[in-house]
């Protein structure tokens, strides 16, 4: 049997439609049995309180960068240029999402500063 483009597209469309017909009941159904697992949660005072922050303190990042600068200074380097999502997160605390544009952080070894470099849109 010869398969033409028209028959192929028609059959793919029918197959996809058929897939969608039987899933409506499954996607909208709710569980009929409740396990009441929330009763297992303990509310005792011995449990730690949830964290009120979602980042490490600034002092941690400064200490980490200082360690990096100390190691690099031994080699006679004057500045550290960091690129890459995970390096930026680790050394700066900036949770940066990588895009098509480059993004850099520059740490001069001799001063307590950070310089950001990224191209702008014109």
Protein Blocks (a to p, Z undefined) as FASTA:
>chain_A
ZZdfklmmmmmmmmmmmmmmmmmmmmmpccfbdghlmmmpccbfkbccddfbfbdcfklm
mmmmmmmmmmmmmnopabdcdedjklmmmmnopacdddfbdcdddddfkbccdddddddd
ZZ
